[in-house]
Each structure stands twice: as C-alpha cells, then as structure tokens.
Amino acid sequence: MEGKMAYRELFVVEVKEILRLWARGHGFRHVARATSLDRKTVRRYVTVARALGLDRNREDLALDDFFVGEVVASLLPGAKSAPGSMRNHCRAHAAAIAGWVKAGARGPKIVRLLTRETGVIVPLRTMQRFISVELGTPSRGRTVWVADGKAGEVLEIDFLLLGDFVDRETGKKRRLYALLCLAPFSRHEFVWPCLGQTQQDVIDGLEAAWRFFGGVFPVLLPDNMKPIVTRADPIAPVLNVHFTEYAQDRGFEVDPARPRRPRDKARVERQVRFVRDDYFGGEKFGSLREAREEAVRWCSETAGMRDHGTTRRQPRVCFEQEELPLLKPVPTELYDQPRWTTATVKRDNVVCIGSALYSVPCKIEDAELRVRIDRATVKMYLANQLVKAHPRQAPGGKSIDPADLPAGKVALATRDASSLQRNAESLGVHVGEYARRLLEAPLPWMRLRRVYALLGLGKRYGGAAVDEACARALELEVVEVPRIAAMLEKGLLRRGLLHVPPPPPPVANNVIALPRFARNSSEWRVDRPTPGAPPDAQA
C-alpha cells in the first residue's frame, strides 16, 4: 500500500546552497543534481525566494540567515496564508463578535449568534482562531523560567487527592489524600498519605517530613490552605495562630504563595501528576499504614534515585550532598500541639479547665483569661501577660497554689496545721505547746478554728499574757480556749489593765413604744367639750 511521503525539513545549509547556486546562473536540473534533491523541491524554494526579492541580477543581495529564515518560514506546514472567506466574514462582523465576547459568550455560542444574525455558519475552529488572534482576548500567557534558589532554603508543600482505597478491616471505601513536600533545588520529595486536610494532618506530615529529610528547612512555601493561612493576601497574609506556634517551636518561617498563583510553587505543582500516577496508580492499599510505608519506600528508592529530566541528577543523591548539611537538626521530641480556650475568674479565684481546678492570683477578680493547654502545663494569660502556670491535672484534680490565696486564709483553705503551729510558737513556748494539744483533736475543722481563736487572743492581749495563761492552763491540764480567754480577761481586770467601757446611754429618739394592748386605758380617753362652758374650762 502506497503511503504518503513524510515532509522533510531541509537543513539551513542546504537551503542556502540551493539559493546560492541558482543566483549564480545554474538551472533547476543542475542545482538538484548538485544538492541531491528533487527538482520540484528546488523549484519550490527558489520560487519563494524570488517572491521575497532574490534576483540573479542583484549581486548586492546577501544570503544571510535572516533571508534564509524567511524562505523556510514561508514553506513550513501551517505557514500563514491568505485569509479565506470565513475569516473575512468574521472580520466584517468583528464589532458584534467582540460585544458577544465581552458579554461572556464562548465560541460555540458566538457561532450560533452569528448564524442567527447573518445566516452564515462559520466553523467553530475558525471562530476560535479569529477571537484569539485578531480580537486579542486574554490568554494564559507565556511562562518564565525561575531560578531554583539556594540549596537547603525552601520546602514547597501542597495537598493532592490520590484516589480511593478499600479499608481491609472495615471493608469501607475511604478517600486518600497526601501532603506532598518537595525540595525545589534537588527535587527530592516526600509523600505523606492522610485521610483529610486538617491542621493536624499538616503538622503530622511535616513532622514525618523532618524525619525523612533528616532536618528542618528554614522556610516553608505553602499555598493558602486554611490550616496555615487564615486570610490570604499577596503582601500581608494572616497566618493561623496555632500553626504559627508550631513554626515557632520548630524554628522555620512561613512564606505563603500568592492567592490563585500556583506558579509561585510550580515545582511541587508539577509533581502532583507524577505522584498520583507513579506512586498511587495501580496500587491496592488495604490500610493507611500500608500506604505510608510504601510512600517512604517509593520516595527513597524510586523517585529519589531516578535521573531527573531537568537537573539530570538523582534527587536523593543531590539532596544528601548539597542540602542535608544546611538543614536544622531534627526535633528530638514529638510536638505537643496546644489547645487554647478561655476561662472566667470568679470570687473564689479558681477556674475550671478540662474538669480540673486551678488557682489564680487573688488580685485578679472578675476577669476573662486566655488559657493555653498542652500535655504538661496549663498557662493563663491576661492582656497577653502570663499571670499563672500550673502542671496539668487529670479530670477531677486540683492545683491550688497557696501564694494565690488571700493573706490569712492560706492555712484554713489548705488545712495547713503546721503553719498555725509555727504562728503559735512565735507567741511563746507555752502557746505553741497549747496549740499542739489543740491540734491533736480528731475534728479537722474544729481544731483549726480553736487554734485561730488562740492566735486571736495573742493579737488582742499580747504574746506574753497569752503565754502565761497557757502555762497555767497546761499545769491544770485544761485545754480549752474559752478558759484561756476568761483567765486573760479576769486577770487583766484585777490588775486594772483592762477597762470595760460603760454601756452607751439610751437614745431618746430610739424609744420603742409599748404595744397597744400593754398601754393604760387612760391613754385612749377622749375629752369631749361641755356645751356653754368657757374655753379655759373646756381645756
């Protein structure tokens, strides 16, 4: 079966030789024989060259590369030709077509509208070429190659959808995503399969990436994913507070790409199809664990050891030689992701967090605190100032700092009998012994109140008098605080050292009238005037 002869593009030297020999006066037959080409091919090139100005009588015409390029461009398949009738028809109605394009109509709709207006059916491809070339509609534009940047400087990340898999344990179909991390300098990459795109998935993926790469990159380049960026902006993006705290803990900075500009991280975007096809395509994972184990093997042995088409190097080898020594050390401890909440301080200066009680300094009253909770600590902030930190307690536990309680209430609130004992000993030896005897009572609250009453006597009568009274009471084996108070009061009265103030005089305006049934009957008598009597007699 005879097939079509394939088009063979002549080398620039061959084209120049054809034109040079013809310009020197040789015929088509001689030129074809000298260049080993077909005579029709020679004639075609010479014809185009003569149309562009080649003449045997003009010796000043130089056969430079620009002239030869024009000849070749005119003969290439698909070279620009004279416009046809359909193109001219579109030009005649260019204003109407431009209006439809501005209104949002696309090629097929514009073809129907133009047919309705003129009755002429323009081919769809002709209409699309006319709109693209002659109306100058916006296109995707041309790409510009961007340098890779410094080694070990940036890590680009992106989420991608891998597909579905059937969980072997539950028998249910699950959707599988992946966090793709790429070092743009070496093209070494890491894939972290996951079941969602939450902030916890991002942090878990980055933690696994630091272990895989053997270090932490100084700069992270993500897109505007919600777990990282709260408000997208090309100049001043607002980062998520919780992710910012993670970045501070691991010591890297976040430089998000511009909104709707995937080319800002084009290298990781370029790897999405490669990961989906070469890693996930054709695989039948039975669990998330299997997918992650295969991802580590694939990144290290398959993708990491291939000859990259752009760098012409093996990504893993290039990374280990030039980027790994520049990274920060791998974190030795797992990241403890904190949780933030609020708590209101009431009159008791205790807040309930996670079903556990924590004390707050007594100077803080009726205030709302921001609370940071992690596995080990609970920190409380007021107006961005740390006011208290406690070890985290299990639900139902308590962490009460005596320093947070009001002065004079610590011993009672904490049932600290030892502090009361020390206060009693400061008043005297016998007072201390008397307090020790009081604290031996089995009643927990009664014994504390008795010691408080004893200390109150010391404040009222002085330590020396109370110590003397306690010494006499101990000789008589009398351990009762009211007896000590009576001894002090009577002894000081006999010595004339205690003056009892007289009772206050009654206040006239404070007289309470007797009840009505207890009054004399004369108080209720009414004197009536006698008719004809003088006024004095009536009174």
C-alpha positions in Angstrom: 0.0 0.0 0.0 1.5 3.3 -1.1 1.6 5.8 1.7 2.2 9.5 1.9 5.7 10.7 1.8 6.7 12.4 5.0 7.7 16.1 4.9 11.4 16.5 5.4 12.6 19.9 6.5 15.9 20.9 4.8 18.9 22.0 6.8 19.7 25.7 6.6 22.9 24.9 4.8 21.1 23.0 2.1 18.6 25.9 1.6 21.4 28.4 1.3 23.2 26.2 -1.2 20.1 26.0 -3.4 19.7 29.7 -3.5 23.4 30.4 -4.0 23.7 28.0 -7.0 20.5 29.4 -8.6 21.7 33.0 -8.1 25.0 32.2 -9.9 23.0 31.2 -13.0 22.5 27.4 -12.7 19.3 25.8 -13.7 16.9 23.8 -11.6 18.3 20.5 -13.0 21.9 21.3 -12.2 21.0 22.6 -8.7 19.0 19.5 -7.9 21.8 17.2 -9.1 24.4 19.2 -7.1 22.4 19.1 -3.8 20.9 15.6 -4.3 17.4 17.0 -4.0 14.3 16.7 -6.1 13.9 19.3 -8.9 10.4 20.1 -7.6 11.9 20.9 -4.2 14.5 23.2 -5.7 11.8 25.0 -7.8 9.6 25.5 -4.7 12.4 27.1 -2.6 13.6 29.3 -5.5 10.0 30.4 -6.2 9.5 31.6 -2.6 12.9 33.2 -2.6 12.2 35.2 -5.8 8.9 36.4 -4.2 10.9 37.6 -1.3 13.4 39.6 -3.5 16.0 37.1 -4.7 17.3 38.2 -8.2 20.2 36.9 -10.3 21.0 40.4 -11.4 21.4 41.7 -7.9 24.9 40.8 -6.7 24.5 43.0 -3.6 21.7 40.7 -2.1 23.3 38.7 0.7 22.0 35.3 1.5 22.2 35.8 5.3 20.5 33.7 7.9 17.6 36.2 8.2 16.7 35.9 4.5 17.0 32.1 4.6 14.8 32.0 7.7 12.1 33.9 5.8 12.2 31.5 3.0 12.0 28.5 5.3 9.1 30.0 7.4 7.1 30.6 4.2 7.4 26.9 3.3 6.7 25.3 6.7 3.4 23.4 7.1 0.8 25.7 8.6 2.5 28.8 7.4 0.5 32.0 7.2 -1.7 32.1 4.1 -4.2 34.4 2.6 -7.4 34.7 4.7 -10.4 32.7 3.5 -14.0 33.7 3.0 -15.0 32.7 6.5 -12.2 34.7 8.1 -13.3 37.7 6.0 -16.9 37.2 7.1 -15.8 37.3 10.8 -13.8 40.5 10.1 -16.9 42.1 8.6 -18.8 41.4 11.9 -15.9 41.9 14.3 -17.7 44.5 16.3 -20.6 42.2 17.0 -18.3 39.3 17.9 -16.3 41.5 20.2 -19.5 42.5 22.0 -20.5 38.9 22.5 -17.1 38.0 23.8 -17.3 40.9 26.3 -20.7 39.7 27.4 -19.2 36.3 28.4 -20.2 34.2 25.4 -17.8 31.4 24.3 -17.0 30.1 20.8 -20.0 27.7 20.2 -22.5 30.3 21.4 -20.9 33.0 19.2 -21.2 30.7 16.2 -24.9 30.3 16.8 -25.4 34.0 17.4 -23.6 34.9 14.2 -25.6 32.4 12.2 -28.8 33.8 13.6 -27.7 37.3 12.6 -26.2 36.6 9.1 -27.4 33.2 8.1 -23.8 32.0 7.5 -22.4 29.1 9.5 -18.8 29.8 10.5 -16.7 26.7 11.5 -16.0 26.7 15.3 -12.3 26.4 14.9 -12.2 29.4 12.5 -14.2 31.4 15.0 -11.9 30.4 17.9 -8.8 31.4 15.9 -10.3 34.7 14.9 -11.2 35.6 18.5 -7.7 34.5 19.8 -5.6 36.2 17.0 -7.5 39.2 15.9 -9.6 40.3 18.9 -6.7 39.8 21.3 -8.6 38.1 24.0 -6.7 37.4 27.3 -4.7 34.1 27.1 -2.8 32.1 29.7 0.4 34.0 28.7 3.9 32.7 28.4 5.8 31.2 31.2 9.1 32.4 32.5 11.8 30.1 33.9 12.5 30.9 37.6 15.8 30.0 39.3 15.7 27.2 41.8 17.0 29.2 44.7 19.6 28.3 47.2 20.2 24.8 48.4 18.5 23.8 51.7 16.5 27.0 51.8 12.9 26.3 50.9 10.5 23.4 51.2 7.4 23.6 49.0 4.2 21.7 50.1 0.8 21.0 48.6 -2.2 18.8 49.2 -3.4 16.4 46.5 -6.1 13.9 46.0 -4.7 10.4 45.4 -8.0 8.4 45.0 -10.0 5.8 46.9 -9.0 2.7 48.6 -10.9 -0.1 50.5 -10.0 -0.4 54.2 -9.3 -4.1 54.8 -10.5 -4.0 58.4 -13.9 -2.3 57.9 -14.5 -3.1 54.2 -15.4 0.6 53.6 -14.2 2.7 50.8 -12.0 5.6 52.0 -10.7 8.7 50.2 -7.0 9.1 50.4 -5.2 12.5 50.2 -1.5 13.2 50.5 0.7 16.1 51.7 3.5 16.5 49.1 6.8 18.1 50.3 9.4 18.9 47.7 12.9 20.4 48.0 13.0 22.6 44.8 16.8 22.6 44.5 17.4 18.9 44.4 13.8 17.8 43.5 13.9 15.3 46.4 10.3 14.8 47.6 8.3 13.2 50.4 4.7 12.0 50.3 2.5 11.7 53.4 -0.8 9.9 52.8 -3.7 11.0 55.0 -7.4 10.9 55.3 -8.1 14.6 55.5 -6.6 18.1 55.0 -6.8 19.3 58.6 -4.2 21.2 60.6 -3.3 18.0 62.5 -2.7 16.3 59.1 -0.4 19.1 58.1 1.6 19.0 61.3 1.8 15.2 61.3 3.0 15.3 57.7 5.6 17.9 58.4 6.9 16.0 61.4 7.3 12.9 59.2 9.0 15.1 56.6 11.6 16.4 59.0 12.4 12.8 59.9 12.6 11.7 56.3 14.8 14.6 55.1 16.9 14.4 58.2 16.4 18.1 59.2 14.1 21.2 59.2 14.1 23.6 56.3 14.4 27.3 57.2 11.4 28.4 55.0 8.1 26.7 54.2 6.3 27.6 51.0 2.6 26.5 51.1 -0.4 27.7 49.2 -3.2 29.5 51.1 -4.6 26.3 52.7 -6.9 27.1 55.7 -4.8 25.1 58.2 -1.9 27.5 57.7 -3.4 30.8 56.3 -6.4 32.5 57.9 -6.6 35.4 55.5 -4.9 35.2 52.1 -3.1 38.3 50.9 -0.2 38.7 48.4 1.6 41.2 50.7 0.4 40.7 54.3 -1.2 37.3 54.8 -2.6 36.4 58.2 -1.3 33.1 59.4 -3.2 30.7 61.6 -2.2 31.3 65.3 -1.9 27.6 66.1 0.3 26.9 63.1 2.4 30.0 63.9 3.0 28.5 67.3 4.2 25.2 65.6 6.5 27.2 63.3 8.0 28.9 66.3 8.6 25.6 68.1 10.3 24.1 65.1 12.2 27.2 64.1 11.0 27.8 60.5 9.3 30.7 58.7 6.2 30.5 56.5 6.1 32.3 53.1 2.7 31.6 51.5 2.2 31.8 47.8 0.0 34.5 46.3 -3.7 33.7 46.1 -4.6 31.8 42.9 -1.0 31.8 41.8 0.1 28.1 41.7 3.2 29.0 39.7 4.7 30.6 42.8 5.4 26.9 43.8 5.4 25.5 40.3 7.9 22.7 41.1 5.7 21.0 43.7 2.6 21.5 41.5 4.5 19.8 38.6 5.0 16.7 40.7 1.3 16.2 41.6 0.5 14.1 38.5 3.8 12.2 38.8 3.0 11.2 42.4 -0.6 10.3 41.6 0.4 8.2 38.6 3.7 6.6 39.6 3.1 6.1 43.3 -0.6 5.6 43.7 -1.7 4.4 40.2 -2.4 0.6 40.1 -1.8 0.1 43.9 -4.3 -1.6 46.1 -3.6 -0.5 49.7 -5.6 -2.1 52.5 -4.8 0.5 55.2 -3.4 3.9 55.7 -0.3 2.3 57.3 0.4 0.4 54.2 0.1 3.5 52.0 2.6 5.4 54.3 5.1 2.6 54.3 5.0 2.3 50.5 5.3 6.1 50.2 8.6 6.2 52.2 10.0 3.4 50.1 8.8 5.0 46.8 10.3 8.4 47.7 13.6 6.9 48.7 14.2 4.2 46.1 12.0 5.1 43.1 11.5 8.9 42.9 14.7 9.7 44.8 17.0 7.5 42.7 15.7 8.3 39.2 17.5 10.6 36.8 15.6 13.8 36.9 14.8 15.3 33.5 15.7 18.9 34.4 18.6 18.6 36.8 20.0 15.4 35.1 20.9 14.2 38.6 19.4 11.7 41.1 17.3 13.8 43.6 18.3 11.9 46.7 22.0 12.0 45.9 21.9 15.7 45.2 19.9 16.4 48.3 22.3 14.4 50.6 25.4 16.1 49.1 24.2 19.7 48.9 21.1 20.3 51.0 21.2 18.0 54.0 24.3 19.6 55.7 22.5 23.0 55.6 19.3 21.9 57.4 18.5 22.5 61.0 18.6 19.4 63.3 15.7 17.0 63.5 13.5 17.7 66.6 14.1 15.1 69.3 10.7 15.4 71.0 7.3 15.0 69.4 5.4 18.2 69.0 2.8 18.8 71.7 0.1 20.7 69.9 -1.5 23.1 72.4 -5.2 23.9 72.8 -6.5 27.4 73.6 -9.6 28.3 75.5 -11.0 31.0 77.8 -11.9 30.9 81.5 -13.6 33.5 83.7 -12.3 34.2 87.2 -15.0 34.2 89.9 -14.9 35.3 93.5 -13.1 32.2 94.7 -10.2 32.9 92.3 -10.4 29.3 90.9 -11.0 28.4 87.3 -12.2 25.0 85.9 -10.3 23.8 82.9 -10.7 20.4 81.5 -12.7 19.3 84.5 -9.8 20.2 86.9 -9.5 23.2 89.2 -6.6 25.7 89.1 -5.9 28.7 91.3 -5.5 32.2 90.1 -3.7 35.1 92.0 -6.2 36.8 94.3 -5.5 40.2 92.8 -7.3 39.1 89.7 -11.1 39.3 90.0 -14.0 39.0 87.6 -11.6 38.8 84.5 -11.6 36.6 81.4 -8.3 34.7 80.9 -6.9 33.1 77.8 -5.7 29.6 78.6 -3.1 27.5 76.8 -3.3 23.8 77.5 -0.7 21.2 76.4 0.2 17.8 77.7 2.3 19.0 80.7 1.2 22.6 81.6 -1.7 25.0 81.8 -0.8 28.6 81.2 -3.1 31.6 81.9 -2.8 35.0 80.2 -4.4 38.3 81.0 -4.0 41.0 78.3 -1.2 38.9 76.7 0.7 38.7 80.0 1.4 35.4 81.7 -0.3 35.5 85.1 -0.1 31.8 86.2 1.2 28.5 85.1 0.2 25.1 86.6 1.1 21.5 86.0 -1.7 19.9 84.1 -4.1 17.8 86.2 -6.2 14.9 85.3 -10.0 15.4 85.2 -11.2 15.9 88.8 -7.8 17.0 90.0 -6.7 20.3 91.7 -3.7 22.5 91.6 -4.0 25.2 94.2 -1.0 27.4 94.9 -1.0 28.8 98.4 0.6 32.0 97.1 -2.6 32.7 95.2 -4.8 32.8 98.3 -5.6 36.0 100.3 -3.4 36.7 103.3 -4.6 35.0 106.5 -6.7 32.4 104.6 -4.0 30.1 103.4 -3.9 27.8 106.4 -7.7 27.5 106.7 -8.1 26.9 102.9 -5.4 24.3 102.7 -5.9 22.9 106.2 -2.3 23.6 106.9 -1.9 22.9 110.6 1.8 23.2 110.5 1.7 26.9 109.6 -0.7 27.5 112.5 1.6 25.7 114.8 4.5 27.9 113.8 2.4 31.1 114.3 1.5 29.9 117.8 5.2 29.1 118.7 6.1 32.7 117.7 3.9 33.9 120.6 5.6 31.8 123.2 6.7 28.3 124.1 3.7 27.5 126.1 1.3 28.9 123.4 3.0 26.6 120.9 2.5 23.6 123.2 -1.1 24.6 123.9 -1.7 24.8 120.1 -0.1 21.4 119.6 -2.5 20.0 122.2 -5.5 21.7 120.4 -4.4 20.2 117.0 -4.5 16.7 118.4 -8.3 16.8 118.5 -9.9 14.5 115.9 -12.3 17.1 114.5 -10.5 18.5 111.4 -12.2 21.9 111.2 -12.9 22.4 114.9 -9.3 22.1 115.9 -8.3 24.7 113.3 -10.9 27.2 114.5 -9.7 26.7 118.1 -6.1 27.5 117.1 -7.3 30.5 115.2 -9.2 31.7 118.3 -6.0 31.2 120.3 -4.0 33.3 117.8 -6.7 35.9 118.1 -6.1 36.2 121.8 -2.5 36.8 121.1 -3.3 39.7 118.9 -5.7 41.2 121.5 -3.8 40.7 124.7 -0.2 40.3 123.6 2.0 37.2 123.4 3.4 37.4 126.9 0.0 37.4 128.6 -1.3 34.6 126.5 1.9 32.5 127.1 1.5 33.0 130.9 -2.2 32.0 130.7 -1.3 28.9 128.6 1.4 27.9 131.0 -1.1 27.9 134.0 -3.7 26.1 131.9 -1.3 23.4 131.0 -0.4 22.9 134.7 -4.1 22.2 135.3 -4.5 20.1 132.2 -7.1 22.5 130.9 -7.1 22.6 127.1 -10.0 24.9 126.3 -9.6 28.2 124.5 -12.6 29.9 126.3 -10.9 29.2 129.6 -7.7 31.0 128.4 -9.9 33.9 127.3 -11.6 34.1 130.7 -8.3 33.9 132.5 -6.9 36.7 130.5 -9.9 38.9 130.9 -10.3 38.5 134.7 -6.6 38.7 135.3 -6.2 42.0 133.4 -9.3 43.4 135.1 -7.9 42.7 138.6 -4.6 44.4 137.6 -6.5 47.3 136.3 -5.0 46.8 132.8 -8.4 46.1 131.2 -11.1 48.7 131.3 -14.6 47.7 130.4 -16.4 50.6 128.8 -19.8 51.5 130.3 -22.9 50.7 128.3 -24.0 53.6 126.0 -26.8 55.8 127.2 -30.3 55.3 125.7 -31.1 57.4 122.7 -34.3 59.5 123.1 -35.3 59.1 119.5 -34.7 55.3 119.8 -37.6 54.7 122.3 -39.8 51.8 121.4 -43.5 52.4 122.2 -45.3 49.7 124.1 -47.8 47.6 122.2 -51.4 48.8 122.2 -52.7 46.1 124.5 -50.0 46.9 127.1 -50.9 50.6 127.5 -53.0 52.2 130.2 -56.6 52.7 129.3 -56.3 56.5 130.2 -54.2 56.9 127.1 -57.2 56.1 125.0 -59.6 58.5 126.8 -61.1 61.3 124.6 -62.1 64.6 126.5 -65.3 66.0 124.9 -66.1 69.8 125.3 -69.1 70.8 127.6 -71.7 72.9 125.8 -71.8 76.5 127.2 -68.6 76.2 129.2 -65.8 78.8 128.7 -62.8 77.8 126.6 -60.5 77.6 129.6 -62.8 75.2 131.4 -63.1 73.1 128.3 -59.4 72.8 128.1 
